[in-house]
C-alpha cells in the first residue's frame, strides 16, 4: 500500500494522472481492507492533489474532506492544518476567494495551536496570492512579507523566491516598476542558483512584462525567446498563452505586425482550448455534485426509514412491556381477590 501510495504521488508530480489514479485505487483497496486509517488519510490527501491538478475540483474537495474526517478522529492537528491549506488552494483554483481565505485562516490557527511556525510560510504565501487576485495590494504585501521573513530566517529558498516574485507582481501592478524589477530579478537569481528550474519560466514571464512596461522591448523579447521553449516543454498551456500574448504586444510595439498577429492567434487558440477544457470540467464537477446530492438524499431517506423502523420496534417493545406489566398487575389483583374471598368464606363457616 505504501508503494502504490508513493508511486501515485510520483505520477501526480510527473503529470501522469491516469497512472496516478490507477496506483491510488490499488492502495485504497488495500488500506480499506486492512483498516489502516492513518495511511488511508494520507492516500486521500494525495488523491485530492491529483484531482486538483486534473481540474476535478469537486473530487479533490471530496477526498480532502474524507481525509479531514479521519484526521480529526486521529487528532492529527498538523495534517489537519495541511488539509485546510489544500482546501484553500482548491477554492483559489475555482476563484472562490472568500472560501479560500477561510480555509487558509483555519490552517494558520491550527498551526498556531500546535506551535508550528515554518509551515505558516506557505499559507502566508497563499494568502498573498489571493489578495493579488483581489487587487488588494497592501494586504497582499503584508502576507507576502510575513512569508518572506520566515523563508529567509529558516532558509526556505524556493518559497523565498516565490515570495519575491509575488512581491514583484504587487509592485508591478501599482506601477513601481524599478522595485518590481529588483524583486523579480532576485527571485530568478535564487531559482537559478538553487536549481529550481520549474519555477524560472513563470518568474521570467513576470520579468519580461516588467521590462515591457519599462519600455525596454528588446530585453523583454530576449527573455521571452529563452522562456517560451521551456514553457512548451512543461505543457503549461495557461502560462504559454500569457507569454504569447505578451510576445504579441512586444512585437507590435517594435512594428513586427505579422509576427505579432501570429503570436496573438496562437495565444487565442490556446486560451480557447483552456476555456473549453475548464467548461467541460466544470460541467463534470456539477454532474458529480448533483449525483452526490442524490446519493446523500438516498442515504438520508434510508436513515429516515431505519429511524422509522427503529421507532416502530421501540413502540412495539413498549406495548409488549405495558401488556406484560398489565397482566402481572391483573394477576396480583385476581390473586388478592381470591385470597380475600377464601378468607371470607372461612370466617363465615367458622
C-alpha positions in Angstrom: 0.0 0.0 0.0 2.9 2.4 0.8 4.5 1.6 -2.5 1.3 2.3 -4.5 0.6 5.5 -2.5 4.1 6.8 -3.1 4.0 5.8 -6.8 0.7 7.6 -7.1 2.3 10.7 -5.7 5.2 10.5 -8.0 3.0 10.0 -11.1 1.0 13.0 -9.9 4.1 15.2 -9.8 5.1 13.9 -13.2 1.7 14.8 -14.7 0.8 11.2 -15.5 -2.6 11.5 -13.7 -4.1 8.3 -15.3 -1.3 6.2 -13.9 -1.5 8.0 -10.6 -5.2 7.3 -10.3 -4.5 3.6 -11.0 -1.9 3.4 -8.2 -4.2 5.3 -5.8 -7.1 2.9 -6.5 -5.0 -0.2 -5.7 -3.6 1.5 -2.5 -7.2 2.4 -1.5 -8.4 -1.2 -1.8 -5.5 -2.5 0.3 -5.8 0.2 3.1 -9.6 -0.2 3.3 -9.2 -3.9 3.6 -6.7 -3.7 6.5 -8.4 -0.7 8.1 -5.2 1.4 8.1 -6.7 4.8 9.0 -3.5 6.8 9.2 -2.2 5.8 5.8 -5.7 6.0 4.3 -5.9 9.6 5.3 -2.5 10.2 3.7 -3.7 8.5 0.5 -6.9 10.5 0.3 -4.9 13.7 0.6 -2.7 12.6 -2.3 -5.8 11.8 -4.3 -7.0 15.3 -3.6 -3.8 16.7 -5.0 -4.2 14.5 -8.1 -7.8 15.6 -8.8 -6.9 19.2 -8.2 -4.1 19.1 -10.8 -6.6 17.4 -13.2 -9.1 20.3 -12.6 -11.5 17.9 -11.0 -12.1 20.3 -8.1 -15.2 18.6 -6.7 -13.5 15.3 -6.4 -10.4 16.9 -4.9 -12.6 18.6 -2.2 -14.4 15.3 -1.6 -11.1 13.5 -1.0 -9.8 16.2 1.3 -12.9 16.2 3.4 -12.8 12.4 3.8 -9.1 12.8 4.9 -10.1 15.6 7.2 -12.7 13.4 8.9 -10.2 10.6 9.5 -7.5 13.0 10.8 -9.9 14.6 13.2 -10.6 11.2 14.7 -6.9 10.6 15.0 -6.4 14.2 16.4 -3.5 14.7 13.9 -3.5 18.5 14.0 -0.5 19.1 11.7 -2.1 17.2 8.9 -5.4 18.8 9.6 -3.8 22.2 9.1 -2.2 20.9 5.8 -5.7 19.7 4.6 -7.2 23.1 5.3 -4.4 24.7 3.2 -5.1 22.2 0.4 -8.8 23.0 0.5 -7.9 26.7 0.3 -5.8 26.1 -2.8 -8.7 24.2 -4.5 -11.0 27.2 -3.7 -8.5 29.6 -5.3 -8.5 27.4 -8.5 -12.2 27.9 -8.6 -12.0 31.7 -7.9 -13.9 31.2 -4.6 -11.5 33.6 -2.8 -13.7 34.2 0.3 -13.8 30.4 1.0 -10.1 30.2 0.3 -9.3 32.8 2.8 -11.4 31.0 5.4 -9.6 27.7 4.9 -6.2 29.4 4.9 -7.0 31.2 8.2 -8.2 27.8 9.7 -4.8 26.4 8.7 -2.9 29.2 10.3 -5.0 28.9 13.5 -4.3 25.2 13.7 -0.5 25.8 13.2 -0.7 28.3 16.0 -2.3 25.8 18.3 0.5 23.3 17.8 3.3 25.9 17.7 4.5 25.3 14.2 5.9 28.4 12.5 7.7 27.1 9.4 4.6 25.7 7.6 2.9 29.0 8.0 5.2 30.5 5.4 3.4 28.6 2.7 0.0 29.6 4.0 1.0 33.3 4.1 2.2 32.9 0.5 -1.2 31.5 -0.5 -2.9 34.4 1.2 -0.7 36.9 -0.6 -1.6 35.3 -3.9 -5.3 35.5 -3.1 -5.1 39.2 -2.3 -3.2 39.8 -5.5 -6.1 38.3 -7.4 -8.5 40.5 -5.4 -6.2 43.5 -6.2 -5.8 44.4 -2.6 -2.1 45.2 -2.9 -1.3 46.4 0.7 -2.8 43.2 2.2 -1.0 41.1 -0.4 2.3 42.7 0.5 1.6 42.2 4.2 1.2 38.4 3.9 4.0 38.1 1.3 6.4 39.9 3.7 5.4 37.6 6.5 6.2 34.6 4.3 9.5 36.2 3.2 10.6 36.7 6.9 10.1 33.1 7.7 11.6 31.9 4.4 14.8 33.9 5.0 15.0 33.0 8.7 14.8 29.3 8.0 16.4 29.4 4.6 13.4 28.0 2.7 14.8 29.2 -0.7 12.1 28.0 -3.0 9.4 29.8 -1.1 11.6 32.8 -0.6 12.0 33.1 -4.4 8.2 32.8 -4.9 7.5 35.4 -2.2 9.9 37.8 -4.0 8.3 37.1 -7.4 4.8 37.8 -6.0 6.0 40.9 -4.2 7.4 42.0 -7.6 3.9 41.4 -9.1 2.3 43.7 -6.5 4.8 46.5 -7.2 4.3 46.0 -11.0 0.6 46.4 -10.6 1.0 49.7 -8.7 3.5 50.8 -11.3 6.6 50.9 -9.1 8.5 49.2 -11.9 12.1 49.5 -10.7 11.3 48.0 -7.3 9.3 45.2 -9.2 12.3 44.6 -11.4 14.8 44.2 -8.5 12.5 41.8 -6.6 11.7 39.5 -9.6 15.4 39.6 -10.7 16.3 38.4 -7.2 13.7 35.7 -7.4 15.1 34.4 -10.7 18.7 34.5 -9.4 17.8 32.4 -6.3 15.9 29.9 -8.6 18.9 29.6 -10.9 21.5 29.3 -8.0 19.5 26.5 -6.3 18.2 24.6 -9.3 14.5 25.5 -9.0 14.2 25.3 -12.8 10.5 24.6 -12.8 9.9 28.0 -11.2 12.0 30.0 -13.6 9.6 30.2 -16.6 6.9 31.9 -14.6 9.3 34.3 -12.9 10.8 35.1 -16.3 7.4 35.9 -17.7 6.8 38.4 -15.0 10.3 39.9 -15.5 9.6 40.2 -19.3 6.3 42.0 -18.5 8.2 44.4 -16.2 10.8 45.2 -19.0 7.9 45.7 -21.4 6.3 48.2 -19.1 9.7 49.9 -18.7 9.8 50.3 -22.4 12.8 48.0 -22.8 11.2 45.9 -25.6 14.4 44.2 -26.7 15.2 42.9 -23.2 11.6 41.7 -22.8 11.7 39.9 -26.1 15.1 38.3 -25.3 13.6 36.9 -22.1 10.5 35.6 -24.0 12.7 33.9 -26.5 14.5 32.0 -23.7 11.3 31.2 -21.8 8.9 30.2 -24.5 10.6 26.8 -25.4 10.9 26.0 -21.7 7.2 26.5 -21.1 6.4 24.4 -24.2 8.4 21.5 -22.6 6.4 21.8 -19.4 3.0 21.7 -21.2 1.8 24.6 -19.1 -0.8 25.9 -21.6 -2.0 28.7 -19.3 1.5 30.2 -18.9 2.2 29.7 -22.6 -0.9 31.7 -23.6 0.2 34.5 -21.3 3.7 34.6 -22.8 2.4 34.5 -26.4 0.0 37.4 -25.6 2.9 39.4 -24.1 5.1 38.5 -27.1 2.4 39.8 -29.4 2.3 43.1 -27.6 6.1 43.5 -27.7 6.3 42.6 -31.4 3.5 45.1 -32.2 5.5 47.8 -30.3 8.5 47.1 -32.5 6.4 47.2 -35.7 6.7 43.4 -36.3 3.0 43.2 -37.1 2.9 39.8 -38.9 4.8 38.1 -36.1 2.6 39.9 -33.6 -0.5 38.6 -35.3 0.8 35.0 -35.4 1.7 35.1 -31.7 -1.7 36.6 -30.8 -3.5 33.9 -32.9 -1.6 31.1 -31.1 -2.4 32.7 -27.7 -6.1 32.8 -28.6 -6.2 29.2 -29.8 -4.6 28.0 -26.5 -6.9 30.2 -24.4 -10.0 28.9 -26.2 -8.8 25.3 -25.6 -8.2 26.0 -21.9 -11.7 27.7 -21.7 -13.4 24.7 -23.3 -11.5 22.3 -21.1 -12.4 24.2 -17.9 -16.0 24.4 -19.1 -16.1 20.7 -19.7 -14.5 20.0 -16.3 -17.0 22.5 -14.7 -19.9 20.6 -16.2 -18.4 17.3 -15.0 -18.0 18.8 -11.5 -21.6 19.9 -11.5 -22.7 16.5 -12.6 -20.7 14.9 -9.8 -22.1 17.3 -7.3 -25.6 16.5 -8.5 -25.0 12.8 -8.3 -23.5 13.1 -4.8 -26.5 15.2 -3.7 -28.9 12.4 -5.0 -26.8 9.8 -3.1 -26.9 11.9 0.1 -30.7 12.3 -0.2 -30.9 8.5 -0.7 -28.7 8.0 2.4 -30.9 10.4 4.3 -34.0 8.5 3.1 -32.5 5.2 4.2 -31.6 6.8 7.6 -35.2 8.0 7.9 -36.6 4.6 7.1 -34.3 2.9 9.6 -35.2 5.5 12.1 -38.9 4.9 11.5 -38.4 1.2 11.7 -36.5 1.6 14.9 -39.2 3.8 16.3 -41.9 1.3 15.4 -39.9 -1.5 17.0 -39.4 0.7 20.1 -43.2 1.3 20.2 -43.9 -2.4 19.9 -41.5 -3.1 22.7 -43.2 -0.5 24.9 -46.6 -2.0 24.1 -45.4 -5.5 24.9 -43.8 -4.2 28.1 -47.1 -2.5 29.1 -49.1 -5.6 28.3 -46.8 -7.8 30.4 -47.0 -5.3 33.3 -50.7 -5.1 33.0 -51.1 -8.9 33.0 -48.8 -9.2 36.1 -50.8 -6.4 37.8 -54.1 -8.2 36.9 -52.7 -11.4 38.2 -51.9 -9.8 41.6 -55.4 -8.3 41.8 -57.1 -11.6 41.0 -54.8 -13.4 43.5 -55.6 -10.8 46.2 -59.4 -11.1 45.4 -59.4 -14.9 45.5 -57.4 -14.8 48.8 -59.9 -12.3 50.2 -62.9 -14.5 49.1 -61.3 -17.6 50.5 -60.7 -15.9 53.9 -64.2 -14.5 54.0 -65.7 -18.0 53.3 -63.5 -19.5 56.1 -64.7 -16.8 58.6 -68.3 -17.2 57.7 -68.1 -21.0 58.0 -66.5 -20.7 61.5 
